Amino acid sequence: MSAGRVVLIVLGSIGVLFGVAVLAGGGFLLWADRTQREDGYLTTPTERFATPTYALTRTRKIRIRGESADEKTLFIGIGPQADVARYLGTVAHANVQDVDFDPFRVTYLPISGGAPEGPPTEQGFWAASASGVGTQTLTWKVRDGDWSVVLMNADGSRGVDADVDLGAKMSFLLWVAIGLLIGGVLVVGGSTALVVLAARRPRPPPTPPATPDTARESESPAAPEPPDRPDEESPPPG
């Protein structure tokens, strides 16, 4: 096998693996779009977020739903990042830096300070907010800019403890999944064909057609055989 054919087989094998990975990604997105939606929102599992300080913040664009774990009145608000920073600048709170869901783990950045000057329900800069006892759902149409999500007790007291799930509407997710599946099929099919063609043994060269001279020689009659000689001579006449 020539070096060129070996290279084609290696490249085709890499293409097959890449195509399978693309198919797996498309399949996962399709599964998530079909099974992890609730009321049109792609929703995470409900997990416990807690901080012993006065507030819990997250600077992202999300939909959030939560329920206080200790029967306190929960406040959920979304406000401009600059206004939230001024309100909580001297307040002890924790900022959510990272969230992993499998297994669930939250990384907090604690920020030292004192108590807020007033409860969050009295602030006028919130773009959207929800508060009350029981499950609170905050639905907000995303706008351009820098925004922060804040969880607090509605009375501004210390110790925030809530079961929260996050959601977002991603209408394009289905089309991304379909595109990945189609692209994966094309890549796997093309790479497989490349491997098969490179590994196929070349056919032996065809037998050349007979020339006219060769054909005439093959068709010429064989030379006549000499007549059989008698085994014994005839006796002379008497």
ZIWO-V67449 format. One record per residue. RES is the residue in one small letter. SS is DSSP state (H for helix, E for strand, - for the rest). BURIAL is I if it has 24 or more other C-alpha atoms within 12 Angstrom, else O. D_LAST is the distance of its C-alpha to the last C-alpha in Angstrom with 1 decimal. Layout:
# ZIWO-V67449
RES:SS:BURIAL:D_LAST ; RES:SS:BURIAL:D_LAST
This chain:
# ZIWO-V67449
m:-:O:87.1 ; s:-:O:88.9 ; a:H:O:92.6 ; g:H:O:93.3 ; r:H:O:91.9 ; v:H:O:93.9 ; v:H:O:97.1 ; l:H:I:96.4 ; i:H:I:95.9 ; v:H:O:99.2 ; l:H:I:101.1 ; g:H:I:99.7 ; s:H:I:100.7 ; i:H:O:104.3 ; g:H:I:104.3 ; v:H:I:103.4 ; l:H:O:106.2 ; f:H:I:108.7 ; g:H:I:107.7 ; v:H:I:108.1 ; a:H:O:111.6 ; v:H:I:112.5 ; l:H:I:111.3 ; a:H:O:113.5 ; g:H:I:116.5 ; g:H:I:116.0 ; g:H:I:115.6 ; f:H:O:118.8 ; l:H:I:120.8 ; l:H:I:119.5 ; w:H:O:120.5 ; a:H:O:123.9 ; d:H:I:124.4 ; r:H:O:123.5 ; t:H:O:125.2 ; q:-:I:128.1 ; r:E:I:130.1 ; e:E:O:133.4 ; d:-:O:135.0 ; g:-:O:132.8 ; y:E:I:133.6 ; l:E:I:131.2 ; t:E:I:133.3 ; t:-:I:133.3 ; p:-:O:134.1 ; t:-:O:137.8 ; e:E:I:139.0 ; r:E:I:142.3 ; f:E:I:144.1 ; a:E:I:147.3 ; t:E:I:149.8 ; p:-:O:153.2 ; t:-:I:154.5 ; y:-:I:155.9 ; a:E:I:152.8 ; l:E:I:149.1 ; t:E:I:147.5 ; r:E:I:144.1 ; t:-:I:143.4 ; r:-:I:140.5 ; k:-:I:139.8 ; i:-:I:139.2 ; r:E:I:140.3 ; i:E:I:142.1 ; r:E:I:143.1 ; g:E:I:145.2 ; e:E:I:147.4 ; s:E:I:150.0 ; a:-:O:149.2 ; d:-:O:152.9 ; e:-:O:154.2 ; k:-:I:155.9 ; t:-:I:156.0 ; l:E:I:153.0 ; f:E:I:153.1 ; i:E:I:149.9 ; g:E:I:150.4 ; i:E:I:148.4 ; g:E:I:150.3 ; p:E:I:149.9 ; q:H:I:149.1 ; a:H:O:152.1 ; d:H:O:154.6 ; v:H:I:153.2 ; a:H:I:153.4 ; r:H:O:157.1 ; y:H:I:157.9 ; l:H:I:156.2 ; g:-:I:156.7 ; t:-:O:159.4 ; v:E:I:158.2 ; a:-:I:156.2 ; h:E:I:152.8 ; a:E:I:149.1 ; n:E:I:146.4 ; v:E:I:142.9 ; q:E:O:140.5 ; d:E:O:137.2 ; v:E:O:135.9 ; d:E:O:132.8 ; f:E:O:131.9 ; d:-:O:129.1 ; p:-:O:130.9 ; f:E:O:134.2 ; r:E:O:136.2 ; v:E:O:139.0 ; t:E:O:140.1 ; y:E:O:143.8 ; l:E:O:145.8 ; p:E:O:149.4 ; i:E:O:152.2 ; s:-:O:155.7 ; g:-:O:158.8 ; g:E:O:161.4 ; a:-:I:161.9 ; p:-:I:161.5 ; e:-:O:164.6 ; g:-:O:163.8 ; p:-:I:161.3 ; p:H:I:158.1 ; t:H:I:159.1 ; e:H:O:162.0 ; q:-:I:159.9 ; g:-:O:159.2 ; f:-:O:156.1 ; w:E:I:153.5 ; a:E:I:150.8 ; a:E:I:150.0 ; s:E:I:151.4 ; a:E:I:151.5 ; s:E:I:153.8 ; g:E:O:154.7 ; v:-:O:154.1 ; g:-:O:150.6 ; t:E:I:147.4 ; q:E:I:148.0 ; t:E:I:145.4 ; l:E:I:145.7 ; t:-:I:143.5 ; w:-:I:143.8 ; k:-:O:141.9 ; v:-:O:140.8 ; r:-:O:142.5 ; d:-:O:141.9 ; g:-:O:143.9 ; d:-:O:144.6 ; w:E:I:145.6 ; s:E:I:146.6 ; v:E:I:146.3 ; v:E:I:149.3 ; l:E:I:149.8 ; m:E:I:153.4 ; n:E:I:155.8 ; a:-:I:157.7 ; d:-:I:161.0 ; g:-:I:159.8 ; s:-:I:160.0 ; r:-:I:158.0 ; g:-:I:154.8 ; v:E:I:152.0 ; d:E:I:149.5 ; a:E:I:147.2 ; d:E:I:143.8 ; v:E:I:142.1 ; d:E:I:138.8 ; l:E:I:137.8 ; g:E:I:136.0 ; a:E:I:134.8 ; k:-:I:133.2 ; m:-:I:129.9 ; s:-:O:128.3 ; f:-:O:125.7 ; l:H:I:124.3 ; l:H:I:121.9 ; w:H:O:120.4 ; v:H:O:120.1 ; a:H:I:118.2 ; i:H:I:115.8 ; g:H:O:115.2 ; l:H:I:114.4 ; l:H:I:112.0 ; i:H:O:110.2 ; g:H:I:110.1 ; g:H:I:108.9 ; v:H:I:106.0 ; l:H:O:104.9 ; v:H:I:105.1 ; v:H:I:103.2 ; g:H:O:100.5 ; g:H:I:100.1 ; s:H:I:100.1 ; t:H:I:97.6 ; a:H:O:95.2 ; l:H:I:95.6 ; v:H:I:94.7 ; v:H:O:91.7 ; l:H:O:90.3 ; a:H:I:90.9 ; a:H:O:89.3 ; r:-:O:86.2 ; r:-:O:82.9 ; p:-:O:81.5 ; r:-:O:78.3 ; p:-:O:75.1 ; p:-:O:74.2 ; p:-:O:71.9 ; t:-:O:68.2 ; p:-:O:68.0 ; p:-:O:66.1 ; a:-:O:62.6 ; t:-:O:62.4 ; p:H:O:60.2 ; d:H:O:57.8 ; t:H:O:57.4 ; a:H:O:56.9 ; r:H:O:54.1 ; e:H:O:52.3 ; s:H:O:52.5 ; e:H:O:51.2 ; s:-:O:48.2 ; p:-:O:44.7 ; a:-:O:42.8 ; a:-:O:39.9 ; p:-:O:36.5 ; e:-:O:34.4 ; p:-:O:31.0 ; p:-:O:27.9 ; d:-:O:26.5 ; r:-:O:23.5 ; p:-:O:20.7 ; d:-:O:21.3 ; e:-:O:17.7 ; e:-:O:14.9 ; s:-:O:11.9 ; p:-:O:8.7 ; p:-:O:6.5 ; p:-:O:3.9 ; g:-:O:0.0
